[in-house]
């Protein structure tokens, strides 16, 4: 806050009884006012993180109440655009703000319930008459908050607010629109400053009526001398304020120069360290260059070896193709051999069957032969027996007295003939068997 708030209040006979601060952030603006502990304060912020910080900063302030709420001109929902600089967060999207402050970035969006200021006071069971000063710092949404505080505006004596001369936030009201709205409630802008950027600044509004025990009366117009004196006093105060600001700026510049000198010394130290590191890096680079040359030599040798290996690979591929061709031939021969083997196996099976059949026939012939042999032995025994009988017959014939041939009886001849026929028959049967 660059406007001299206490002096303005004193100049316009305003005694703070209760203060509502919307967009309180960390509460430092309120603490710089050095208000008595008896002043009732209501601190409001939409950012949950800022609310936690406010609660911690005012934990020992019994007359201070901290509330988390998004103040607008309706009871619905709004989108809070959080930024890397929390105090720049707003319920309105950026318009030209990002061009003025390109280093500030939007980090998050929160959907929050919105409340009008009149509704919030009613929900908190607070009376608007307990407050006579309103402080607004809500990044372009100031007119929205004022439009939702029509009951509170009737009880206020002064309003401190940020104002905009360019549309930094989309849909945000300009200073002229705020002036026009507050004129309907008898407020007039009595002071303003643009200490940070020409596009926005701070303004202090005072109600053009005074409160007495009998009620609210309009302010009496000042005489020309009083007006001149007041204008001169305002200019003097403005010059004094500017002098203090210049002094503060000078001190700040000195601090910055000292900081820059320290930074320069640190940068020189860093430069020496970087130079040492650079020399070391150059030495390492030379080593790497030597290694690179060696690597290139090794690479050439490797390429030569690779070419040899490529030649060997081609030869191997040729041999492999020949081997594949031979393998295909062998495969064909194997298939032919397999076919012949199958055929031989089939023929062998047939031969085996014929052998088995022949063996069976041989077994039958063996049986028949054994039968013939047995029969042969039997007949042989019979022949032997007949031979024995024949020998006996011959012996008997020999023993008989020989007769003259001419006298041999016809009967003896007939018997001998019968024996010979019998022997011939037996012999013929034996030969047939």
C-alpha positions as CSV (number, residue, x, y, z in Angstrom):
1,X,0.0,0.0,0.0
2,X,1.6,3.2,-1.2
3,X,-1.3,5.5,-0.3
4,X,-0.9,7.1,3.2
5,X,-3.9,5.4,4.7
6,X,-3.7,6.8,8.3
7,X,-3.3,10.4,7.1
8,X,-6.2,10.2,4.7
9,X,-8.4,8.8,7.4
10,X,-7.3,11.6,9.8
11,X,-7.7,14.2,7.0
12,X,-11.3,13.1,6.4
13,X,-12.2,12.5,10.0
14,X,-12.6,8.8,9.6
15,X,-12.0,6.6,12.7
16,X,-11.6,2.9,11.8
17,X,-14.2,0.8,13.7
18,X,-14.2,-2.3,11.6
19,X,-12.3,-3.2,8.5
20,X,-13.1,-5.9,5.9
21,X,-10.1,-6.9,3.7
22,X,-10.8,-8.9,0.6
23,X,-7.8,-10.5,-1.0
24,X,-5.9,-10.2,2.3
25,X,-3.1,-12.6,1.0
26,X,-0.8,-12.6,4.1
27,X,-2.3,-9.6,6.1
28,X,0.9,-7.5,6.0
29,X,-1.0,-4.6,4.4
30,X,-3.4,-4.5,7.4
31,X,-0.5,-4.8,9.9
32,X,1.3,-1.8,8.4
33,X,-1.7,0.3,9.3
34,X,-0.9,-0.1,13.0
35,X,-4.6,-0.2,14.0
36,X,-5.7,-0.5,17.6
37,X,-6.5,-4.0,18.8
38,X,-10.1,-2.9,19.4
39,X,-10.7,-2.6,15.6
40,X,-12.8,-5.5,14.4
41,X,-11.3,-7.0,11.2
42,X,-12.6,-9.6,8.7
43,X,-9.9,-11.1,6.4
44,X,-11.1,-12.9,3.3
45,X,-9.2,-14.7,0.6
46,X,-10.2,-17.3,-2.0
47,X,-6.9,-19.1,-2.0
48,X,-6.9,-21.9,0.6
49,X,-3.1,-21.6,1.0
50,X,-3.4,-17.9,1.7
51,X,-6.1,-18.6,4.3
52,X,-3.9,-21.0,6.2
53,X,-1.1,-18.4,6.2
54,X,-3.5,-15.7,7.5
55,X,-4.7,-17.9,10.3
56,X,-1.1,-18.5,11.4
57,X,-0.3,-14.8,11.2
58,X,-3.3,-13.6,13.2
59,X,-3.6,-16.5,15.6
60,X,-3.1,-14.1,18.6
61,X,-5.6,-11.5,17.3
62,X,-8.9,-12.1,19.0
63,X,-10.8,-9.4,17.1
64,X,-9.6,-10.8,13.7
65,X,-11.7,-13.4,11.8
66,X,-10.2,-15.2,8.8
67,X,-12.6,-16.7,6.2
68,X,-11.9,-18.6,3.0
69,X,-14.3,-17.4,0.3
70,X,-14.4,-16.2,-3.3
71,X,-16.2,-12.9,-3.4
72,X,-18.2,-11.9,-6.5
73,X,-21.5,-10.4,-7.5
74,X,-23.4,-13.8,-7.4
75,X,-23.8,-16.9,-5.2
76,X,-22.7,-19.6,-7.6
77,X,-19.2,-20.9,-8.5
78,X,-16.1,-19.2,-9.9
79,X,-12.7,-20.4,-11.2
80,X,-9.7,-19.2,-9.3
81,X,-6.6,-18.8,-11.5
82,X,-3.6,-19.5,-9.2
83,X,-0.3,-18.1,-10.3
84,X,3.4,-18.5,-9.5
85,X,3.1,-15.2,-7.6
86,X,0.1,-16.0,-5.2
87,X,-0.8,-12.3,-4.7
88,X,-1.6,-12.1,-8.5
89,X,-4.2,-14.9,-8.4
90,X,-7.7,-13.9,-9.6
91,X,-11.1,-15.2,-10.4
92,X,-10.8,-13.5,-13.8
93,X,-8.6,-14.9,-16.6
94,X,-5.6,-12.9,-17.8
95,X,-5.9,-10.4,-20.6
96,X,-3.0,-7.9,-20.9
97,X,-1.5,-8.9,-17.5
98,X,0.8,-11.6,-19.0
99,X,2.3,-9.0,-21.4
100,X,3.2,-6.7,-18.5
101,X,4.5,-9.5,-16.3
102,X,5.6,-12.3,-18.6
103,X,7.6,-14.1,-15.8
104,X,4.4,-14.8,-13.8
105,X,2.7,-18.0,-14.9
106,X,-0.6,-19.6,-14.2
107,X,0.0,-22.8,-12.2
108,X,-3.5,-24.1,-11.3
109,X,-7.2,-23.6,-11.6
110,X,-9.6,-24.2,-8.7
111,X,-13.4,-24.3,-9.0
112,X,-14.8,-22.6,-5.8
113,X,-18.2,-21.6,-4.5
114,X,-18.7,-17.8,-4.8
115,X,-20.5,-15.5,-2.3
116,X,-21.6,-11.9,-2.4
117,X,-20.2,-9.8,0.5
118,X,-23.7,-9.1,1.8
119,X,-24.5,-12.9,1.7
120,X,-21.2,-13.8,3.4
121,X,-21.8,-11.3,6.3
122,X,-25.3,-12.8,6.8
123,X,-23.9,-16.3,6.8
124,X,-21.3,-15.3,9.3
125,X,-23.9,-13.6,11.4
126,X,-22.1,-10.3,11.2
127,X,-23.7,-6.8,11.0
128,X,-22.7,-4.5,8.2
129,X,-22.8,-1.6,10.7
130,X,-19.8,-3.1,12.5
131,X,-17.5,-2.2,9.6
132,X,-16.8,1.3,8.1
133,X,-13.7,0.6,5.9
134,X,-13.4,-1.8,3.0
135,X,-10.0,-2.8,1.5
136,X,-10.1,-4.6,-2.0
137,X,-7.1,-6.2,-3.7
138,X,-8.6,-8.9,-5.9
139,X,-6.9,-8.4,-9.3
140,X,-9.6,-6.9,-11.5
141,X,-12.7,-8.3,-9.6
142,X,-13.1,-5.2,-7.4
143,X,-16.3,-4.0,-9.1
144,X,-17.8,-7.5,-8.8
145,X,-17.2,-7.4,-5.1
146,X,-18.8,-3.9,-4.8
147,X,-21.8,-5.0,-6.8
148,X,-22.4,-7.7,-4.3
149,X,-22.1,-5.4,-1.3
150,X,-25.0,-2.9,-1.8
151,X,-26.1,-3.2,1.9
152,X,-22.5,-2.8,3.2
153,X,-21.8,0.2,1.0
154,X,-24.5,2.1,2.9
155,X,-22.6,1.7,6.2
156,X,-19.0,2.4,4.9
157,X,-17.0,5.6,5.3
158,X,-14.0,4.8,3.1
159,X,-12.9,2.3,0.5
160,X,-9.3,1.5,-0.4
161,X,-9.0,-0.5,-3.6
162,X,-6.7,-1.4,-6.5
163,X,-7.9,0.2,-9.8
164,X,-7.0,-0.6,-13.4
165,X,-6.5,1.8,-16.3
166,X,-6.2,-1.1,-18.8
167,X,-8.0,-4.4,-19.1
168,X,-5.4,-6.5,-17.4
169,X,-8.0,-9.2,-16.6
170,X,-10.7,-10.3,-18.9
171,X,-14.0,-8.7,-17.8
172,X,-12.3,-6.6,-15.2
173,X,-13.7,-3.0,-14.6
174,X,-11.6,0.1,-15.3
175,X,-11.1,2.9,-12.8
176,X,-13.8,5.1,-14.5
177,X,-16.4,2.3,-14.1
178,X,-15.6,1.9,-10.4
179,X,-15.9,5.7,-10.0
180,X,-19.3,5.8,-11.7
181,X,-20.6,2.9,-9.5
182,X,-19.4,4.4,-6.2
183,X,-20.8,7.8,-7.1
184,X,-24.3,6.4,-6.7
185,X,-23.4,5.6,-3.1
186,X,-21.9,9.1,-2.4
187,X,-18.3,7.9,-2.7
188,X,-15.6,10.1,-4.3
189,X,-12.0,9.3,-5.2
190,X,-9.8,11.5,-3.1
191,X,-6.4,10.0,-3.7
192,X,-4.7,7.6,-6.1
193,X,-1.2,6.3,-6.9
194,X,0.4,4.2,-9.6
195,X,3.7,3.2,-8.0
196,X,4.2,0.0,-9.9
197,X,2.9,0.4,-13.4
198,X,0.9,3.0,-15.4
199,X,-1.7,0.3,-16.2
200,X,-2.9,-0.1,-12.6
201,X,-2.7,1.6,-9.2
202,X,-4.3,2.3,-5.8
203,X,-7.3,4.5,-5.0
204,X,-8.9,5.8,-1.8
205,X,-12.6,6.7,-1.8
206,X,-14.4,8.6,0.9
207,X,-18.2,9.0,1.4
208,X,-19.2,12.6,0.9
209,X,-21.4,12.6,4.0
210,X,-20.5,12.6,7.7
211,X,-22.0,10.7,10.5
212,X,-23.3,12.5,13.6
213,X,-25.5,11.5,16.6
214,X,-28.4,12.9,14.7
215,X,-27.7,10.8,11.5
216,X,-25.8,11.3,8.3
217,X,-25.3,14.8,6.9
218,X,-23.8,16.0,3.7
219,X,-20.3,17.5,3.9
220,X,-20.3,21.3,3.8
221,X,-18.4,22.8,0.9
222,X,-15.1,24.4,1.8
223,X,-14.3,28.1,1.2
224,X,-11.8,28.9,-1.6
225,X,-9.1,29.7,0.9
226,X,-9.7,26.4,2.7
227,X,-9.8,24.6,-0.6
228,X,-6.5,26.1,-1.6
229,X,-5.1,25.3,1.8
230,X,-6.3,21.8,1.6
231,X,-4.9,21.4,-1.9
232,X,-1.6,22.9,-0.8
233,X,-1.5,20.5,2.2
234,X,-2.3,17.6,-0.1
235,X,0.5,18.6,-2.5
236,X,2.8,19.0,0.4
237,X,1.9,15.6,1.7
238,X,2.2,14.2,-1.8
239,X,5.7,15.7,-2.1
240,X,6.6,14.4,1.3
241,X,5.4,11.0,0.4
242,X,7.3,11.1,-2.9
243,X,10.4,12.2,-0.9
244,X,10.0,9.3,1.4
245,X,9.4,7.0,-1.6
246,X,12.5,8.5,-3.3
247,X,14.5,8.0,-0.1
248,X,13.2,4.4,0.2
249,X,14.1,3.9,-3.5
250,X,17.5,5.3,-2.9
251,X,18.1,3.0,0.0
252,X,16.8,0.1,-2.0
253,X,19.1,1.1,-4.9
254,X,22.0,1.2,-2.5
255,X,21.1,-2.2,-1.2
256,X,20.8,-3.4,-4.7
257,X,24.2,-2.0,-5.6
258,X,25.8,-3.6,-2.6
259,X,24.0,-6.9,-3.5
260,X,25.3,-6.5,-7.1
261,X,28.8,-5.9,-5.8
262,X,28.6,-9.0,-3.7
263,X,27.1,-10.8,-6.7
264,X,30.0,-9.5,-8.9
265,X,32.6,-10.8,-6.4
266,X,30.8,-14.1,-6.4
267,X,30.7,-14.0,-10.2
268,X,34.4,-13.3,-10.3
269,X,35.0,-16.2,-8.0
270,X,32.8,-18.4,-10.2
271,X,34.6,-17.0,-13.3
272,X,38.0,-18.1,-11.8
273,X,36.5,-21.5,-10.9
274,X,35.1,-21.8,-14.4
275,X,38.5,-20.9,-16.0
276,X,40.2,-23.5,-13.9
277,X,37.5,-26.0,-14.9
278,X,37.9,-24.8,-18.5
279,X,41.6,-25.5,-18.4
280,X,40.9,-28.9,-16.9
281,X,38.3,-29.4,-19.6
282,X,40.8,-28.5,-22.3
283,X,43.3,-31.0,-20.9
284,X,40.6,-33.6,-20.9
285,X,39.6,-32.6,-24.4
286,X,43.2,-33.1,-25.6
287,X,43.3,-36.5,-24.0
288,X,40.0,-37.3,-25.6
289,X,41.4,-36.0,-29.0
290,X,44.3,-38.5,-28.6
291,X,41.9,-41.2,-27.7
292,X,39.7,-40.3,-30.6
293,X,42.7,-40.6,-33.0
294,X,43.6,-44.0,-31.5
295,X,40.0,-45.0,-31.8
296,X,40.0,-43.9,-35.5
297,X,43.1,-46.0,-36.1
298,X,41.5,-48.9,-34.3
299,X,38.3,-48.2,-36.4
300,X,40.3,-48.4,-39.6
301,X,41.8,-51.7,-38.6
302,X,38.4,-52.9,-37.5
303,X,37.0,-51.9,-40.9
304,X,39.8,-53.8,-42.6
305,X,39.0,-56.8,-40.4
306,X,35.4,-56.3,-41.1
307,X,36.0,-56.4,-44.9
308,X,37.9,-59.6,-44.4
309,X,35.2,-61.0,-42.3
310,X,32.7,-59.8,-45.0
311,X,34.7,-61.7,-47.6
312,X,34.8,-64.8,-45.4
313,X,31.1,-64.4,-44.8
314,X,30.4,-64.3,-48.5
315,X,32.6,-67.4,-49.0
316,X,30.8,-69.0,-46.1
317,X,27.4,-68.1,-47.7
318,X,28.6,-69.6,-51.0
319,X,29.7,-72.8,-49.2
320,X,26.5,-72.8,-47.3
321,X,24.5,-72.6,-50.5
322,X,26.5,-75.5,-51.9
323,X,26.0,-77.4,-48.7
324,X,22.3,-76.7,-48.9
325,X,22.3,-77.9,-52.5
326,X,24.1,-81.1,-51.5
327,X,21.8,-81.4,-48.6
328,X,18.8,-81.2,-50.9
329,X,20.4,-83.9,-53.1
330,X,21.1,-86.1,-50.1
331,X,17.5,-85.4,-49.0
332,X,16.3,-86.5,-52.4
333,X,18.5,-89.6,-52.2
334,X,17.4,-90.3,-48.7
335,X,13.8,-90.1,-49.8
336,X,14.5,-92.4,-52.7
337,X,16.4,-94.8,-50.4
338,X,13.5,-94.6,-47.9
339,X,11.2,-95.4,-50.7
340,X,13.4,-98.4,-51.8
341,X,13.7,-99.4,-48.2
342,X,10.0,-99.4,-47.8
343,X,9.7,-101.5,-51.0
344,X,12.4,-103.9,-49.8
345,X,10.7,-104.1,-46.5
346,X,7.5,-105.0,-48.2
347,X,9.2,-107.6,-50.4
348,X,11.0,-109.0,-47.3
349,X,7.6,-109.2,-45.6
350,X,6.3,-111.1,-48.6
351,X,9.4,-113.4,-48.6
352,X,9.0,-114.0,-44.9
353,X,5.4,-115.0,-45.5
354,X,6.5,-117.3,-48.3
355,X,9.2,-118.7,-46.0
356,X,6.7,-119.3,-43.3
357,X,4.4,-121.0,-45.8
358,X,7.3,-123.1,-47.1
359,X,8.4,-123.9,-43.6
360,X,4.9,-125.1,-42.9
361,X,5.0,-127.2,-46.1
362,X,8.4,-128.5,-45.1
363,X,7.0,-129.5,-41.7
364,X,4.2,-131.4,-43.5
365,X,6.7,-133.0,-45.8
366,X,8.9,-133.9,-42.7
367,X,5.9,-135.5,-41.1
368,X,5.1,-137.4,-44.3
369,X,8.8,-138.4,-44.7
370,X,8.9,-139.7,-41.2
371,X,5.8,-141.7,-41.9
372,X,7.5,-143.0,-45.2
373,X,10.6,-143.8,-43.3
374,X,8.7,-145.7,-40.6
375,X,6.8,-147.5,-43.4
376,X,10.1,-148.1,-45.1
377,X,11.6,-149.6,-42.0
378,X,8.6,-151.7,-41.6
379,X,8.7,-152.9,-45.2
380,X,12.5,-153.3,-44.8
381,X,11.8,-155.6,-41.9
382,X,9.3,-157.5,-44.0
383,X,11.8,-157.8,-46.9
384,X,14.4,-158.9,-44.4
385,X,12.0,-161.4,-43.1
386,X,11.2,-162.5,-46.6
387,X,14.9,-162.7,-47.4
388,X,15.3,-164.8,-44.4
389,X,12.4,-167.0,-45.4
390,X,13.9,-167.1,-49.0
391,X,17.3,-168.1,-47.6
392,X,15.5,-170.7,-45.6
393,X,13.7,-171.8,-48.7
394,X,17.0,-172.0,-50.6
395,X,18.5,-173.9,-47.8
396,X,15.7,-176.3,-47.8
397,X,15.9,-176.6,-51.6
398,X,19.6,-177.2,-51.3
399,X,19.0,-179.9,-48.8
400,X,16.6,-181.7,-51.0
401,X,18.2,-184.3,-53.2
402,X,18.9,-183.1,-56.5
403,X,17.0,-184.6,-59.4
404,X,17.9,-184.6,-62.9
405,X,16.9,-181.5,-64.5
406,X,14.6,-183.3,-66.7
407,X,12.9,-184.8,-63.7
408,X,12.2,-181.7,-61.7
409,X,8.7,-181.6,-60.9
410,X,6.4,-179.0,-62.3
411,X,5.2,-178.2,-58.8
412,X,8.6,-177.0,-57.5
413,X,9.0,-174.7,-60.5
414,X,5.6,-173.3,-59.8
415,X,6.4,-172.6,-56.1
416,X,9.7,-170.8,-57.0
417,X,7.9,-168.6,-59.4
418,X,5.4,-167.6,-56.8
419,X,8.1,-166.6,-54.4
420,X,9.9,-164.5,-57.0
421,X,6.7,-162.7,-57.9
422,X,6.1,-162.0,-54.2
423,X,9.6,-160.5,-53.8
424,X,9.2,-158.4,-56.9
425,X,5.9,-157.0,-55.7
426,X,7.4,-156.1,-52.3
427,X,10.4,-154.4,-54.0
428,X,8.1,-152.5,-56.4
429,X,5.9,-151.2,-53.5
430,X,9.0,-150.2,-51.6
431,X,10.4,-148.3,-54.6
432,X,7.1,-146.6,-55.2
433,X,7.0,-145.4,-51.6
